[in-house]
Amino acid sequence: MTVCDELINLLGAGSTETCNGVAGSVDVADMRTVVASVLVAAATAAGTATANAEPAEGVGAHTVTYTVVAQSELNAQLYYLATEPPSRAEFDADSSKYLTNVKTLLRPGVPWTFQTTLSDPTQWALVSASGALRVPPNFHCEIAVDGVVVAQSDGGSGTQCALRPW
């Protein structure tokens, strides 16, 4: 008995024939069923492994680090989410409670950083930088969650890093 025969019998495709038996062309439908069953089982197992590897949303606190750097010296306008709101409705009602706006001096190549704790960084992590000079300051921003950079962006006179569309 071959591996193919064992798969057909193991998955119960309804065939007692062998893969290379006399009526090999007759059990093509059964073979499709077997292949489909194997693919569904593999996809389910892979999906479960991937889902378990990611932290559950809203469970535990995550250290979020925002980093902004520019190639030119300027007073930059920075926005970042410092405190996680309880809901989107609360954020929409008064974003200034959660979204911090500062004007700060950035020197070429010297990073500005801010660290906070968020339960759901995939929903709330956000940092943006903007500023105007005669020559674009060429901003770069990053968001790191628990020490791993998960978002980064570059822009001439402004840039934004977020883990979801704003």
N, C-alpha and C positions, 0 to 999 in steps of 0.2 A: 504494500500500500504506500502511495506517495504522499508527500506533504499536502498536495492539492486534494487528494482523496480524504485525508484526515480532516482538513478544513471543511470540506463539504459535509462530512458526517458529524463533525463537532458542532457546527453551526446549525445543523438540522435543516438544511435547505430542501429536504424532502426527496433527495435522490439517493438511491442505493447503488447507482452506477459509479464507476470510477471516472476520473477526469479523461483518461485516454481509452475508455471502454469502447465497445462496439458501437454504441449509440452516442458517441461523443458530440455530434452536432445537435442531437436532440436536447441535451441538458444545458444548452447555452443560457436559457432563461434562469435555470437554477444557479448557474455560475454567476450571472449578473446579481442575483439575490445575495449570494455569498459575498461577492466583492463589495456590494453596497453595505451589507451588514458589517463587514470588517472596517470599511471606511468610516461609517457612523460611529462604531465603537472607538476607533482610533481618535477621531475628532472630539468625541466626548471626553475621552481620557486626557487629551492634550488641553482642551478648554478648561477642565477642572484643575489641572496642574498649574496652568497660567493664572487662573483666578485665585488660587490659593497662595501664589507667590506674591501677589499684590496686597498691601495693607487694606483692610476694610475701611471704607469711608466713615468718617466720624468716630473712629475708634482710636483713642490715644492721641497724644500730642506730637506734632512734628516740628522740628527746628527748621525754620525757613530763613535763608540768608539772601538778601537782595544786594547786588553789586552793580554799580554804574561807574564807567570810566569814560573819559573824553581825551581826544588827542590835542585839544587846545584848551588854554585856560579861559574859563568863563564862569559867570554866575548862572548856574543851571536851575531850571524849574523841575523839581522832582515830586512825583506823586507815588505813594506806595500804601498798600493796605497793611496797617500796623496792628489792628485789632480785628479779629473775626466777628462779624455780626451774627446774631442768632438765626437770621433768615434773610432771604433776598428782599422781602417786603420791608424789613427794618433798615436794610442798607439803602433801598430806594427812598424811604421816608426821610432819612437824614444821613447821607453818605459821609458828611464831615466828621461824624463820630468815629468812623472806621478808617477813612481814607485820609492820609496825612499829606499835606502840601507844604514843601519847604523850598526856599531859594537858598542855594549853597554854592560856595566857591569850589569849582573842580579845577585841579591842576593837571597838566598833561601826564597821562599814564598813572596817576595816583588814584586808586579806586576809593569810591565812597561805598560803605557797606552799612547795612542795617539788619539786625537779627530779631526775629519775632517767633512766636509759637502759634501754630494754627492746627486745628483738628482736621480740617479738610482743605489742604493746600491746592488740590486739583480744582476746587471751586473758587477759592479766594485769593491765592497768591498773585500779586500784581505789582509791578514797578514800571514807571515810565520816566523818561528824561527828555527835556527839550531846552532849547536855547538858540539864540541867533548871534552870529558874528558875521563879519564880511566874508570870512572863509568858514564853511561848515565845521563844527567842532568834532564831527564823527564820533557819535556815542556808541558805546557797547554796554548792554545790560545782560545780567544773568540772574536766574533764580536757582538756588540750591535747596533741596529738601533733604534733611538728615545727612548733609555733607555731599550729596550727589547733585551735580548740575543737571537740571531737568528742562530748562528753557534758556535760550540766549537769542539776542537779536542785535543787529547793527543798524545805524541810521545816521544820515548826514546832520540834519538839524534837530532830530528827535528820534526816539525809539521807544518801544514798549515790549516788556516781557510779561507773559501771562500763561497760565496753564489751561485757560479756556478763552473763547472769544468774548470780548467785552463790548 
